[in-house]
């Protein structure tokens, strides 16, 4: 799914949605494409990859671009478990250990919250672009892909996010 307008979709992608996803993915940075390829390789024939087989050390060049979020139900919330060094350098604060509901500009109904909730509900990857609002003036926007990870009972327990920042030309 592509988050240009964050349109809700069902858990199953239609052929046109899938085609749009692949087209959008082909237009993204190598970090986003490689992150999706890594996640896809973890599926091992399953609909979604299991959290217990995910090891960020398997992809050292992507580690600085990773955000790993815990997913909580009832009430829904997302906790920053891991924030890669490259991502951390572009944030105003280090949010490791914080729940999104504790962060004023990220709690519901923010765009980041809605994107994470969308992936947790639909179980589909989500590509997005967001305006850059960080400490560096030479970036235009950030792009990311949010990918679900499940436990042994097929419940979404984490969201794996790969983030890239695009400089102004």
N, C-alpha and C positions, 0 to 999 in steps of 0.2 A: 504494500500500500504506500502511496505517496502523500505526504502531508503538505500539500500546497494550500488547501483550504480546510484540512482535517475533516474530511467527510467520513461519517461513520459507515462501516461496511459490515457484512456478515463475516462469520468465521471462515467461510470458504470464499476464495477469490474467484471472481468471474474471469473468463478468458481475457476480456478487455482490461480488467484491473491488473491481472498478472502481466500482460503485455506492457501496460503503462509502468508497472514496477520495474521490469527489466530495462525498459528504455530509460527511465529516470536513473537507475543504478549505473547504467553505462555512462551517464553524464557526470557522475560524482568522482571525487578524488580517489586516488589509489588506496588511501586508508579506509575509506568507506567500502570500496569494492573488496579489498582484501579481508576486511572484518567480516563482511557477509560470507565470503568464501570459507573463512575459518569456521564460522558458526555453522554453515551448511555442512561442512565436513564432519562436524560433531553429531549430526543427526543419525548416522549409522543406520539408515533405513527407517527410522522413526519419523513421525510427523514433526516432533520438536526434540532438540537435544536435551539430555539430562544434565543437570547442574553438577552432579558428582563426577562427570567426565571432563568438565571444563577446567582447564589449567592455563592461566594467562602466560605462564612460562613457556608454553608450547609455541607462542608467537611473540618472541621478544621485541621485534620491531613495532608491533602494535600495542604493547603494554603501556607506553606513555599516553596513548589515545583512548584508553578504556575507562569506562565508568561502569561499575557494577552496583546495581540497586537491589535491595531486598524488597519483596512485595508482601504487604500485609493485607489481609482481608478483615472486614468487620471491626473497625472501620478501615476503608481502603487508605493506604499510605505507602510511601516509598522511602527507604532509608539508604543513604549513601554509604555503601560498604567499602568500595575502592574507587579512588579517583587517580587516574594516571598522572604522571608528572607534567606532561605537555598540557593536558586539560587544566590541571591545577594552576599552572602559570598564567592561564587566561581567565581565571575566575577572580572576582573581587575578594572572596574569602574561601577558606578551606571548609567544605561542607561535610567532610568525612565524619560519619557517625550521626549526622543530623537526619531527621525525618523531614520530608518536603513540607509537611504541615507546620513545621516550626520555622520555615523560611518565608517571610512575608510575601515576596514577589514570586514564589514558586508554589505556594499552597493553592488548593482548589479555589477558583476556577481558572488558574493560569494555563497558558498554552503548554508548558512543559508537563504539568500535571495531567492535562487532558490527553497529551500524546502518550504518556506512560500508561494511563488508565485504558486508553484505546488498545494498546498492545496487550495488556493484561486481560482484557475482555475478549478481544477478537482472536488472540493467539497468533496474529499475523505480524511479520516485520513491518516497520514503519520508517520511511525516509522523511527527513524534514530539513528545512533550512530556516534559520532564525537570524534576525539582525544581531550583529555583534555588539554587546554592551559590557565590555570588560576593560581592563586597565591599559590596553594597547590601542593606540589610535590608528594603527596602520592595517586594521582588519575590517573587512566589509561585512562578513557574516560567518556564521558557523553552520556546518552541515553535520548531520548525524544519522545513524541508523540504530533503531531500538529493536532488540531481538529477545524473544522470550526463552527462558530456560525452565525446565520442569523437574520435579522430584520423581521418585520411583512410583508415585501414584498419579503421575501425569498432571499434577497441579503446578501452575506457574508460581515459582518461588523467587526467581530473580529476573531482572531485565539486564541484558548485556548491551551496552551502548558504546559505539565507536564514534569518536568526534574528530572533526577536522575543521580548521579555521582557514578561511579564504582571505588573502590579503587584497587590499585595494590595488588597482593597477596604476 
